[in-house]
């Protein structure tokens, strides 16, 4: 007598688990793809080493050749001749200069 009841409950539990699994899989497939989290917010009045590193996507203690490589990659994507912003290009150049120790910040033309 108890066997059909236990079997029925097991089938119902399996059905609910399957339904939940299908819903979870569909939600997982339709979620937005976030490749990378970028810095949200404006520029500081005087650029710091931290902000410069965030702009170039590197650490503050990155070697010179890696700073130049990161600068090149970011500039290719944001160069004014390729439709980028003059303001962003100046900030990218300023970030490179700060990380290389050439300026102390806020020498942007804008």
C-alpha positions in Angstrom: 0.0 0.0 0.0 2.8 2.4 0.8 4.9 1.5 -2.2 2.6 3.2 -4.8 2.5 6.3 -2.6 6.3 6.5 -2.3 6.6 5.9 -6.0 4.2 8.7 -6.8 6.0 11.1 -4.5 9.3 10.1 -6.1 8.0 10.7 -9.6 6.5 14.1 -8.5 9.8 15.1 -6.9 11.7 14.1 -10.0 9.3 16.1 -12.2 9.7 19.3 -10.0 13.4 18.9 -10.0 13.5 18.5 -13.8 11.3 21.6 -14.2 13.5 23.6 -11.9 16.6 22.4 -13.7 15.2 23.4 -17.1 14.2 26.8 -15.9 17.6 27.4 -14.3 19.3 26.3 -17.5 17.2 28.7 -19.7 17.9 31.5 -17.3 21.6 30.8 -17.5 21.6 30.7 -21.3 19.7 34.0 -21.6 21.8 36.0 -19.1 23.8 38.9 -20.5 27.4 38.2 -21.3 29.7 40.4 -19.2 33.2 40.1 -20.6 35.0 42.5 -18.3 34.1 45.0 -15.6 35.3 48.5 -16.4 35.9 51.5 -14.2 32.6 53.3 -13.7 32.9 57.0 -13.0 34.5 60.2 -14.3 38.1 61.3 -14.2 39.6 62.8 -11.1 40.8 66.4 -11.3 44.4 65.3 -10.9 45.3 61.9 -12.4 46.8 59.5 -9.9 48.8 56.3 -10.6 45.8 54.2 -9.7 43.6 56.0 -12.1 46.3 55.8 -14.8 46.5 52.1 -14.3 42.8 51.7 -14.5 42.7 53.6 -17.8 45.3 51.4 -19.3 43.9 48.2 -17.7 47.2 47.3 -16.0 48.6 47.3 -12.5 50.5 50.3 -11.0 53.7 48.3 -10.8 53.7 47.1 -14.4 57.1 47.3 -16.2 57.8 49.9 -18.8 57.4 47.7 -21.9 54.0 46.4 -20.7 52.9 50.0 -20.1 53.8 50.9 -23.7 52.1 47.7 -25.0 48.9 48.5 -23.0 49.0 52.1 -24.2 49.3 51.0 -27.8 46.3 48.7 -27.5 44.1 51.2 -25.8 45.1 54.0 -28.3 44.3 51.8 -31.3 40.8 51.5 -30.0 40.3 55.1 -29.1 42.5 57.1 -31.5 40.9 60.3 -32.9 41.8 59.4 -36.5 39.8 56.2 -36.1 36.7 57.9 -34.7 37.8 58.1 -31.1 37.6 61.0 -28.8 40.4 63.6 -28.5 39.6 63.9 -24.8 40.0 60.2 -24.2 43.2 60.1 -26.3 44.7 62.9 -24.2 43.7 61.0 -21.0 45.3 57.8 -22.3 48.5 59.6 -23.1 48.5 61.3 -19.7 48.0 57.9 -18.1 51.0 56.5 -19.9 53.1 59.5 -19.0 52.2 59.2 -15.3 53.0 55.5 -15.2 56.3 56.0 -16.9 57.1 58.9 -14.5 57.2 61.6 -17.2 54.6 63.9 -15.6 52.8 64.4 -12.3 49.3 64.6 -13.7 46.7 67.0 -15.0 48.7 68.1 -18.0 45.8 67.3 -20.3 44.9 69.7 -23.0 41.3 69.5 -21.9 
